[in-house]
Amino acid sequence: MAGLRSEFQLRKVAESEQSDRISLLPTEILVHILSFLKLKEMARTSLVSKHWVELWMFAAVGLDFDGSKVLVGLATRKNEKSFLKKKRCQFVEWVNKVLQLHKAMVIDEFRICFELDKSSQRDIDEWLRFAFARGVQRLQLDLLKYGCPSHEISKPYIFPSCQILNQDSDNISSISEESPTTDVHDKGTRTLAFTDFKSLTSLVLEGVNVTGETLSFFLNKFHFLERLIVSGSSSRDLSSVVVCGSSPPLKYLELTYCRYLKSITVRDSCLVSLKFTRVGDLVLENVPMLVDVWVCGVSVSRVIPLLSCSLLSRLEVLDLYVMGEETFVQVPQLSALKELVLHVCAHEDDSIIHLIHSFMRSSSKSEKFVLELIWVGGFRSEREIEKVFKPSSSSAS
């Protein structure tokens, strides 16, 4: 009798271990648990049971569509164009399908990472409307060719113009190309309309053509925007960017590889980090919190006057791409510098020892120094590299 009882108890334990206990949890808890998974992993949970079929649709508050892995090695393919066209269609279908199934009322993040161009314009426009209608906080469009901002797409996606939509108007998510918010005088004009300006904290546009007027709209209307990145824009209408005042509380600004960008102005701002390339005019006034600067495509002899001695004296991180030919450069004291990163492009037998010495002498208190030597003009042997680092005979004497 005791043996039968113990066998029965063992059977009950085995059955309880095999039962789906997690499904007994409240739906709110299950949705919260799923929200920690990646999008594809989240969708796979729909196979667990009937109860789980739609759970992920409510849990997906972070929509990260990254299809960049399938494009690895694209540049070396013989059938590059046909392959890319096929993969673009598959990617767009994937995003559209997920958004059709999605049921969460609010999303924290919306990210697109794939090489898309103007041919996907209508779909991308709808994705943006979807994201903004659900109060997206972090928005990223990474449409770069080969994932590199220096490679321009022949027909890049153009970010729509923006306008304010009255609360009494139609819902943002229902806006279409034929809606009243589209410019009736020009059917080619596309518009994003907004009623809420409190959600967006981060905007990243890479490989997207955007105008200065559109950037001004985001800077002036979105009062909680802390991070703005624009990279690889070839728009002629992006010639200048102006950031004034502490609203929005912009802390990170990156404007890189924008072909026609000529000037950047930051006044009375709480900006902490600035990253820019190839800019003709830089105005930085009353930016006491700016401690991190990254510069590429601007000579050191121009960077130093642009940044001013007062700003350089309080920088904590300085990352520069410099030319080895800039031998004699007077670098002011970098007394607060904690990290110095130099990417030095050397031609032929340029001697870079003077340049490096100038920076090291001015940043003697820095805790970290990184030097990257970039040879322009072919492969160099170890002996040739050693020769470049040796001071000239005249300086040695």
C-alpha positions in Angstrom: 0.0 0.0 0.0 2.9 2.3 0.9 4.5 1.5 -2.4 1.4 2.5 -4.4 1.1 5.7 -2.5 4.7 6.7 -3.1 4.3 5.8 -6.9 1.1 8.0 -7.0 3.0 10.9 -5.4 5.9 10.6 -7.8 3.4 10.7 -10.7 1.7 13.8 -9.4 5.1 15.5 -9.0 6.1 14.7 -12.5 2.8 15.9 -13.9 3.1 19.2 -12.0 6.6 19.7 -13.2 5.5 19.3 -16.8 2.5 21.6 -16.5 2.7 25.2 -17.8 2.8 27.1 -14.6 4.1 30.4 -16.1 0.9 30.7 -18.2 -1.0 31.0 -14.9 0.6 34.3 -14.1 -1.5 37.5 -14.7 -1.3 38.7 -18.3 0.2 42.0 -17.2 3.2 40.2 -15.7 3.7 38.0 -18.7 3.7 41.0 -21.0 6.2 42.7 -18.8 8.5 39.6 -18.9 8.3 39.4 -22.7 9.2 43.1 -23.0 12.8 42.2 -22.0 13.2 39.9 -25.1 14.4 41.0 -28.6 11.7 41.4 -31.2 12.2 38.1 -33.0 12.6 36.1 -29.7 9.4 37.8 -28.5 7.4 36.7 -31.6 8.6 33.1 -31.2 6.8 32.8 -27.9 3.5 32.8 -29.8 4.2 29.1 -30.5 4.1 28.2 -26.8 0.3 27.9 -26.6 -3.0 29.6 -27.7 -2.8 31.8 -24.6 0.6 33.2 -25.8 -0.4 33.8 -29.5 -1.0 37.6 -29.0 0.9 38.3 -25.8 4.0 39.5 -27.7 1.9 42.0 -29.7 1.2 43.9 -26.5 4.7 43.4 -25.1 6.7 44.9 -28.0 7.3 48.4 -26.7 10.8 48.3 -28.2 10.7 47.7 -31.9 14.2 47.1 -33.2 14.2 46.1 -36.9 17.8 45.3 -37.7 18.4 43.5 -41.0 21.9 44.6 -41.6 23.5 41.2 -41.2 22.0 39.9 -44.5 23.9 42.7 -46.3 27.4 41.8 -45.0 29.7 41.5 -48.1 27.1 43.1 -50.3 29.7 45.3 -52.1 31.6 42.2 -53.4 28.5 40.5 -54.9 28.3 40.3 -58.6 24.5 40.6 -58.5 24.5 43.4 -55.9 21.6 45.3 -57.3 19.2 42.4 -57.7 20.2 40.9 -54.4 19.6 44.2 -52.6 16.3 44.8 -54.3 15.1 41.3 -53.1 16.3 41.8 -49.6 14.7 45.3 -49.4 11.3 43.8 -50.3 11.7 41.1 -47.7 12.7 43.6 -45.0 9.8 46.0 -45.8 7.3 43.1 -45.7 8.7 42.0 -42.3 8.3 45.5 -40.8 4.9 46.0 -42.2 3.7 42.6 -40.9 4.9 43.3 -37.4 3.3 46.7 -37.3 0.0 45.3 -38.5 0.0 42.8 -35.7 1.3 45.2 -33.0 -1.2 46.2 -30.4 0.7 48.1 -27.7 -0.5 51.7 -27.3 2.9 53.1 -26.4 6.4 52.3 -27.7 9.7 53.3 -26.1 12.0 52.7 -29.1 11.6 52.4 -32.9 14.7 51.5 -34.9 15.2 50.7 -38.5 18.6 49.5 -39.6 18.8 48.5 -43.3 20.0 50.0 -46.6 16.8 51.6 -47.9 16.3 54.4 -50.3 13.6 56.6 -51.9 11.9 53.5 -53.4 10.7 52.6 -49.9 9.5 56.1 -49.2 5.8 55.4 -48.7 6.4 52.6 -46.3 9.0 54.5 -44.2 6.6 57.4 -44.0 3.9 55.1 -42.5 6.4 53.7 -40.1 7.3 57.1 -38.8 3.6 58.0 -38.4 3.1 54.7 -36.5 6.0 55.5 -34.2 5.1 59.1 -33.4 1.4 58.2 -32.9 2.5 55.9 -30.1 4.7 58.4 -28.4 8.0 57.0 -29.3 10.9 58.1 -27.1 13.9 56.9 -29.1 13.7 57.0 -32.9 16.5 55.8 -35.2 16.6 55.5 -39.0 19.9 53.9 -40.1 19.6 53.6 -43.9 23.4 54.0 -44.6 24.9 52.3 -47.7 27.3 49.6 -46.5 26.7 50.9 -43.0 29.1 53.8 -43.8 28.2 57.5 -43.8 30.8 58.3 -46.4 29.1 56.1 -49.0 26.2 58.1 -50.4 23.0 56.5 -51.7 22.1 57.6 -55.2 18.4 58.2 -54.3 18.3 58.6 -50.5 15.1 58.7 -48.5 14.0 62.2 -47.7 12.6 62.9 -44.3 9.1 64.5 -44.5 8.3 68.1 -43.6 6.8 68.6 -40.1 3.9 70.6 -38.8 1.7 71.0 -35.7 -1.7 69.3 -35.8 -4.5 70.7 -33.7 -6.0 68.5 -31.1 -9.4 68.6 -32.8 -7.9 67.2 -36.0 -7.7 63.6 -37.1 -5.5 61.2 -35.3 -1.9 61.2 -36.4 -1.9 57.5 -37.2 -4.6 58.0 -39.9 -2.6 60.6 -41.9 -2.1 59.6 -45.5 -0.6 61.1 -48.6 -4.1 62.5 -49.5 -4.9 63.8 -46.0 -5.6 67.5 -45.3 -2.2 67.9 -43.7 -0.5 67.4 -47.1 0.3 70.6 -48.9 -2.5 70.9 -51.4 -0.4 73.1 -53.7 2.2 70.3 -54.2 1.1 66.7 -54.3 4.7 65.7 -53.9 5.0 67.2 -50.5 4.8 64.8 -47.6 4.0 65.9 -44.1 4.3 64.5 -40.6 1.8 66.2 -38.2 2.2 66.3 -34.4 0.0 66.9 -31.4 2.4 65.7 -28.7 5.9 67.0 -28.2 6.7 65.5 -24.8 7.8 62.0 -25.7 10.8 62.1 -28.0 14.2 62.2 -26.2 16.5 60.8 -29.0 16.5 61.2 -32.8 19.0 59.5 -35.0 18.9 60.0 -38.8 21.7 58.2 -40.7 21.7 58.0 -44.5 18.6 60.2 -44.5 18.2 63.5 -46.3 16.9 66.1 -43.9 16.5 69.8 -44.2 17.6 72.5 -41.8 13.9 73.5 -41.4 13.0 70.0 -40.2 15.8 69.9 -37.7 14.8 73.3 -36.4 11.3 71.9 -35.9 12.5 69.1 -33.7 14.9 71.4 -31.8 12.3 74.0 -31.1 9.2 71.9 -30.5 10.4 68.8 -28.8 11.3 70.1 -25.4 12.7 66.9 -24.0 15.1 66.0 -26.9 18.5 65.1 -25.4 20.2 63.4 -28.3 20.3 64.4 -31.9 22.4 62.6 -34.6 22.4 63.4 -38.3 24.9 61.5 -40.4 25.4 61.0 -44.1 22.8 63.6 -45.3 23.4 65.0 -48.8 20.5 67.5 -48.6 21.4 70.9 -50.1 18.8 72.4 -47.6 20.9 71.4 -44.6 23.5 74.2 -44.7 23.3 75.4 -41.1 22.2 74.1 -37.7 21.4 76.4 -34.8 20.9 75.3 -31.2 19.9 78.1 -28.8 18.7 78.0 -25.2 18.3 75.2 -22.8 15.1 74.0 -24.4 15.4 71.3 -25.5 17.9 70.0 -22.9 20.1 68.8 -25.7 23.2 67.0 -24.3 24.5 65.1 -27.3 24.8 66.6 -30.8 26.4 64.8 -33.8 26.5 66.3 -37.3 28.8 64.2 -39.5 29.3 63.7 -43.2 26.6 66.1 -44.2 27.9 67.3 -47.5 26.4 70.8 -47.6 26.6 71.7 -43.9 28.6 74.9 -43.5 27.9 76.2 -40.0 27.0 75.0 -36.6 25.9 77.4 -33.9 25.3 76.5 -30.2 24.4 79.2 -27.7 23.3 79.2 -24.1 23.0 75.4 -24.1 23.6 72.6 -21.7 25.3 70.5 -24.4 27.8 68.0 -23.1 29.1 66.2 -26.2 29.6 67.6 -29.7 30.7 65.6 -32.8 31.1 67.2 -36.2 33.0 66.9 -39.6 33.9 69.4 -42.4 32.3 72.4 -41.0 33.3 75.9 -42.2 32.0 78.0 -39.3 31.5 76.9 -35.7 30.1 79.2 -33.0 30.1 78.0 -29.4 28.9 80.5 -26.9 28.0 79.9 -23.2 28.2 76.1 -23.3 29.7 75.5 -19.8 28.9 71.8 -19.7 30.6 70.9 -23.0 33.4 68.5 -22.1 33.5 66.0 -25.0 34.4 66.9 -28.6 35.1 64.7 -31.6 36.3 66.3 -34.9 37.1 64.9 -38.3 37.8 66.6 -41.7 39.0 69.9 -40.1 42.7 70.7 -39.8 44.1 71.2 -36.3 45.2 74.7 -37.2 41.5 75.5 -37.7 40.0 73.4 -35.0 41.9 75.2 -32.2 40.6 78.7 -33.1 37.1 77.3 -33.7 37.0 75.7 -30.2 38.7 78.7 -28.4 41.2 78.4 -25.6 38.6 78.8 -22.9 36.7 75.8 -24.1 39.8 73.7 -24.7 40.9 74.3 -21.1 37.8 72.6 -19.7 37.5 69.7 -22.2 37.7 66.2 -20.6 37.6 64.1 -23.8 39.1 65.2 -27.2 39.0 63.0 -30.2 40.7 64.3 -33.4 41.5 63.1 -36.9 44.6 65.1 -37.9 47.0 65.2 -40.8 50.7 64.3 -40.3 51.8 67.2 -42.4 50.6 69.6 -39.7 54.0 69.5 -38.1 54.2 72.8 -36.1 51.0 73.4 -34.3 50.6 75.4 -31.2 48.3 73.6 -28.9 47.0 75.5 -25.8 46.9 73.9 -22.4 44.3 71.1 -22.0 44.4 71.2 -18.2 41.1 69.3 -17.6 41.7 66.7 -20.3 41.2 63.1 -19.1 41.2 61.3 -22.5 43.0 62.2 -25.7 42.5 60.3 -28.9 44.5 61.1 -32.1 43.9 59.5 -35.5 46.9 60.7 -37.5 46.9 60.4 -41.3 50.5 60.3 -42.5 51.6 60.8 -46.1 54.9 59.3 -47.5 57.6 60.0 -44.9 55.8 62.7 -42.8 57.4 63.0 -39.3 54.6 63.1 -36.8 56.7 63.3 -33.6 56.3 67.1 -33.3 52.6 67.0 -33.7 52.2 64.2 -31.1 54.6 65.9 -28.7 52.6 69.2 -28.9 49.4 67.4 -27.8 51.0 65.3 -25.1 52.8 68.3 -23.6 49.5 70.3 -23.5 47.6 67.4 -21.9 50.2 66.1 -19.4 47.5 65.4 -16.8 45.3 63.2 -19.1 44.6 59.6 -17.9 44.3 58.0 -21.3 46.1 58.6 -24.6 45.2 56.7 -27.8 47.1 57.0 -31.0 45.9 55.5 -34.3 48.3 55.9 -37.2 46.7 55.8 -40.7 49.0 55.4 -43.7 47.8 57.1 -46.9 49.5 55.9 -50.0 50.1 52.2 -49.5 51.6 49.6 -47.1 54.5 50.5 -44.8 57.1 48.2 -43.3 58.0 48.3 -39.5 61.3 50.0 -40.4 59.5 52.7 -42.4 57.0 53.3 -39.5 59.9 53.6 -37.0 61.5 56.2 -39.4 58.3 58.3 -39.2 58.4 58.4 -35.4 62.1 59.5 -35.3 62.7 63.2 -35.0 64.5 64.9 -37.9 68.3 65.4 -37.6 67.7 69.2 -37.3 65.4 68.8 -34.3 67.6 66.3 -32.7 70.4 68.8 -32.6 
